[in-house]
């Protein structure tokens, strides 16, 4: 059995937003059944891919 490798911590990104933007993000994240962090990461990633700043990653395949 292979031992699980520890993942390196991901870098943090912190910024301020207007209260109405924070409320909208909270609502959108909840509607998508995600944490705010996960939702913001998804929205940013989708935007960066659509605008050519990031390459689309290959889908992960779970090996059992």
N, CA, C and O atoms as a DFTB+ gen file, in Angstrom:
256 C
 N C O
     1  1       0.835      -1.178       0.000
     2  2       0.000       0.000       0.000
     3  2       0.888       1.253       0.000
     4  3       1.833       1.352       0.783
     5  1       0.577       2.197      -0.879
     6  2       1.365       3.421      -0.944
     7  2       0.971       4.379       0.169
     8  3      -0.206       4.522       0.499
     9  1       1.974       5.031       0.740
    10  2       1.707       6.054       1.747
    11  2       1.244       7.325       1.031
    12  3       1.755       7.672      -0.034
    13  1       0.281       8.003       1.625
    14  2      -0.202       9.249       1.039
    15  2       0.857      10.331       1.208
    16  3       1.470      10.459       2.269
    17  1       1.065      11.111       0.143
    18  2       2.013      12.214       0.201
    19  2       1.312      13.443       0.751
    20  3       0.151      13.701       0.433
    21  1       2.019      14.199       1.575
    22  2       1.460      15.440       2.092
    23  2       1.435      16.477       0.982
    24  3       2.412      16.653       0.254
    25  1       0.312      17.154       0.865
    26  2       0.206      18.230      -0.118
    27  2       0.804      19.500       0.479
    28  3       0.635      19.786       1.664
    29  1       1.501      20.249      -0.356
    30  2       2.031      21.524       0.098
    31  2       0.868      22.496       0.266
    32  3      -0.093      22.453      -0.503
    33  1       0.949      23.374       1.270
    34  2      -0.132      24.343       1.436
    35  2      -0.210      25.262       0.212
    36  3       0.812      25.634      -0.366
    37  1      -1.417      25.614      -0.164
    38  2      -1.613      26.515      -1.294
    39  2      -1.365      27.958      -0.858
    40  3      -1.577      28.300       0.306
    41  1      -0.920      28.801      -1.784
    42  2      -0.716      30.208      -1.430
    43  2      -2.051      30.879      -1.093
    44  3      -3.102      30.495      -1.605
    45  1      -1.985      31.877      -0.230
    46  2      -3.162      32.645       0.143
    47  2      -3.292      33.884      -0.721
    48  3      -2.294      34.436      -1.184
    49  1      -4.524      34.318      -0.938
    50  2      -4.815      35.557      -1.642
    51  2      -5.870      36.276      -0.825
    52  3      -6.931      35.715      -0.552
    53  1      -5.595      37.496      -0.436
    54  2      -6.517      38.233       0.420
    55  2      -6.799      39.593      -0.201
    56  3      -5.883      40.281      -0.650
    57  1      -8.078      39.980      -0.224
    58  2      -8.442      41.297      -0.746
    59  2      -9.765      41.731      -0.142
    60  3     -10.521      40.910       0.377
    61  1     -10.037      43.016      -0.211
    62  2     -11.268      43.588       0.340
    63  2     -12.296      43.754      -0.774
    64  3     -11.950      44.033      -1.922
    65  1     -13.560      43.577      -0.413
    66  2     -14.649      43.770      -1.372
    67  2     -15.758      44.580      -0.707
    68  3     -15.867      44.630       0.518
    69  1     -16.571      45.209      -1.540
    70  2     -17.724      45.952      -1.038
    71  2     -18.715      44.981      -0.384
    72  3     -18.818      43.830      -0.810
    73  1     -19.435      45.428       0.634
    74  2     -20.383      44.537       1.318
    75  2     -21.402      43.894       0.378
    76  3     -21.737      42.721       0.551
    77  1     -21.901      44.632      -0.607
    78  2     -22.889      44.051      -1.519
    79  2     -22.265      42.981      -2.417
    80  3     -22.937      42.019      -2.790
    81  1     -20.986      43.140      -2.766
    82  2     -20.286      42.123      -3.543
    83  2     -20.071      40.874      -2.695
    84  3     -20.246      39.756      -3.181
    85  1     -19.694      41.056      -1.432
    86  2     -19.501      39.921      -0.523
    87  2     -20.805      39.155      -0.358
    88  3     -20.804      37.924      -0.375
    89  1     -21.915      39.866      -0.200
    90  2     -23.212      39.207      -0.068
    91  2     -23.566      38.410      -1.305
    92  3     -24.072      37.292      -1.207
    93  1     -23.301      38.986      -2.479
    94  2     -23.593      38.293      -3.742
    95  2     -22.714      37.052      -3.887
    96  3     -23.188      36.008      -4.335
    97  1     -21.445      37.158      -3.513
    98  2     -20.536      36.003      -3.578
    99  2     -21.012      34.908      -2.622
   100  3     -21.041      33.733      -2.987
   101  1     -21.382      35.290      -1.413
   102  2     -21.886      34.307      -0.438
   103  2     -23.104      33.571      -0.997
   104  3     -23.191      32.347      -0.902
   105  1     -24.044      34.319      -1.579
   106  2     -25.260      33.720      -2.125
   107  2     -24.960      32.810      -3.312
   108  3     -25.515      31.716      -3.421
   109  1     -24.076      33.269      -4.204
   110  2     -23.730      32.462      -5.381
   111  2     -23.003      31.184      -4.966
   112  3     -23.255      30.120      -5.531
   113  1     -22.112      31.279      -3.993
   114  2     -21.389      30.099      -3.513
   115  2     -22.358      29.094      -2.897
   116  3     -22.253      27.894      -3.150
   117  1     -23.290      29.575      -2.099
   118  2     -24.268      28.685      -1.476
   119  2     -25.149      28.026      -2.536
   120  3     -25.457      26.838      -2.435
   121  1     -25.558      28.792      -3.555
   122  2     -26.399      28.245      -4.623
   123  2     -25.660      27.171      -5.412
   124  3     -26.280      26.253      -5.948
   125  1     -24.324      27.287      -5.484
   126  2     -23.501      26.316      -6.207
   127  2     -22.983      25.214      -5.270
   128  3     -22.190      24.365      -5.676
   129  1     -23.444      25.241      -4.007
   130  2     -23.049      24.272      -2.981
   131  2     -21.526      24.215      -2.827
   132  3     -20.930      23.139      -2.799
   133  1     -20.914      25.394      -2.727
   134  2     -19.458      25.525      -2.572
   135  2     -19.144      26.456      -1.412
   136  3     -19.991      27.232      -0.969
   137  1     -17.912      26.365      -0.930
   138  2     -17.434      27.383       0.001
   139  2     -17.147      28.638      -0.803
   140  3     -17.009      28.583      -2.025
   141  1     -17.058      29.767      -0.118
   142  2     -16.728      31.016      -0.802
   143  2     -15.373      30.882      -1.478
   144  3     -15.205      31.307      -2.621
   145  1     -14.407      30.297      -0.785
   146  2     -13.068      30.119      -1.352
   147  2     -13.112      29.286      -2.636
   148  3     -12.514      29.658      -3.645
   149  1     -13.818      28.168      -2.587
   150  2     -13.932      27.297      -3.757
   151  2     -14.646      28.001      -4.910
   152  3     -14.254      27.862      -6.068
   153  1     -15.696      28.757      -4.585
   154  2     -16.454      29.469      -5.618
   155  2     -15.595      30.541      -6.291
   156  3     -15.568      30.635      -7.518
   157  1     -14.900      31.342      -5.497
   158  2     -14.058      32.407      -6.058
   159  2     -12.947      31.801      -6.908
   160  3     -12.634      32.330      -7.975
   161  1     -12.348      30.706      -6.457
   162  2     -11.303      30.044      -7.239
   163  2     -11.853      29.558      -8.572
   164  3     -11.192      29.707      -9.600
   165  1     -13.058      28.977      -8.573
   166  2     -13.684      28.484      -9.804
   167  2     -13.974      29.631     -10.766
   168  3     -13.679      29.535     -11.957
   169  1     -14.549      30.713     -10.254
   170  2     -14.890      31.869     -11.105
   171  2     -13.620      32.473     -11.714
   172  3     -13.586      32.775     -12.906
   173  1     -12.585      32.646     -10.901
   174  2     -11.331      33.203     -11.411
   175  2     -10.690      32.277     -12.445
   176  3     -10.224      32.736     -13.487
   177  1     -10.667      30.983     -12.159
   178  2     -10.071      30.019     -13.089
   179  2     -10.817      30.019     -14.417
   180  3     -10.195      30.055     -15.478
   181  1     -12.152      29.980     -14.365
   182  2     -12.954      30.005     -15.593
   183  2     -12.669      31.261     -16.414
   184  3     -12.528      31.192     -17.635
   185  1     -12.586      32.403     -15.744
   186  2     -12.298      33.668     -16.430
   187  2     -10.911      33.643     -17.078
   188  3     -10.752      34.055     -18.227
   189  1      -9.920      33.164     -16.346
   190  2      -8.551      33.130     -16.872
   191  2      -8.433      32.183     -18.062
   192  3      -7.706      32.478     -19.011
   193  1      -9.131      31.055     -18.029
   194  2      -9.124      30.125     -19.159
   195  2      -9.800      30.759     -20.369
   196  3      -9.266      30.721     -21.477
   197  1     -10.980      31.345     -20.151
   198  2     -11.742      31.941     -21.248
   199  2     -10.990      33.086     -21.937
   200  3     -11.207      33.351     -23.119
   201  1     -10.109      33.761     -21.195
   202  2      -9.391      34.908     -21.744
   203  2      -7.939      34.605     -22.089
   204  3      -7.156      35.521     -22.340
   205  1      -7.572      33.324     -22.105
   206  2      -6.261      32.910     -22.579
   207  2      -5.106      33.100     -21.611
   208  3      -3.949      33.020     -22.024
   209  1      -5.381      33.350     -20.334
   210  2      -4.306      33.532     -19.360
   211  2      -3.900      32.228     -18.689
   212  3      -2.858      32.159     -18.036
   213  1      -4.725      31.188     -18.849
   214  2      -4.479      29.909     -18.205
   215  2      -4.938      28.812     -19.145
   216  3      -5.999      28.910     -19.761
   217  1      -4.128      27.762     -19.250
   218  2      -4.517      26.634     -20.098
   219  2      -5.506      25.754     -19.347
   220  3      -5.420      25.591     -18.130
   221  1      -6.447      25.191     -20.101
   222  2      -7.418      24.268     -19.525
   223  2      -6.670      23.021     -19.065
   224  3      -5.877      22.456     -19.819
   225  1      -6.920      22.594     -17.838
   226  2      -6.238      21.399     -17.323
   227  2      -6.979      20.152     -17.765
   228  3      -8.183      20.177     -18.025
   229  1      -6.231      19.061     -17.845
   230  2      -6.833      17.783     -18.214
   231  2      -7.656      17.278     -17.041
   232  3      -7.271      17.474     -15.888
   233  1      -8.799      16.621     -17.320
   234  2      -9.606      16.085     -16.214
   235  2      -8.830      15.052     -15.417
   236  3      -8.043      14.291     -15.980
   237  1      -9.046      15.024     -14.122
   238  2      -8.388      14.039     -13.264
   239  2      -9.072      12.703     -13.396
   240  3     -10.295      12.623     -13.511
   241  1      -8.278      11.657     -13.379
   242  2      -8.816      10.303     -13.417
   243  2      -8.463       9.647     -12.091
   244  3      -7.293       9.555     -11.720
   245  1      -9.483       9.196     -11.387
   246  2      -9.243       8.507     -10.112
   247  2      -8.865       7.070     -10.372
   248  3      -9.631       6.315     -10.971
   249  1      -7.678       6.689      -9.921
   250  2      -7.234       5.307     -10.061
   251  2      -7.438       4.599      -8.744
   252  3      -7.037       5.096      -7.691
   253  1      -8.055       3.452      -8.801
   254  2      -8.302       2.693      -7.564
   255  2      -7.438       1.472      -7.509
   256  3      -7.505       0.711      -6.544
